[in-house]
């Protein structure tokens, strides 16, 4: 999905974070992200627009998320496990 043509909904708020998924991000499940030493639980993931070793972009019913994985060397494993 890297470089996917699917775009995030511009009407929803966009959260841009630096963090790491705790488990694979999957459509139909809530994402759990470590951000600033705390756990962030999102609403149910409705779409994954892009993922790479550097970042993951996904959508929930009320928000778009762009998670930068820099500084989290093992985060890509959680992202790719969702593929």
Secondary structure, DSSP 8 states (H G I E B T S, - for coil): -TT-S----TTSEEEEEE-EESS---TTSEEEEEETTEEEEEEEEEEEEEE-SSEEEEEESSEEEEEE-TT-TTHHHHHHTT-
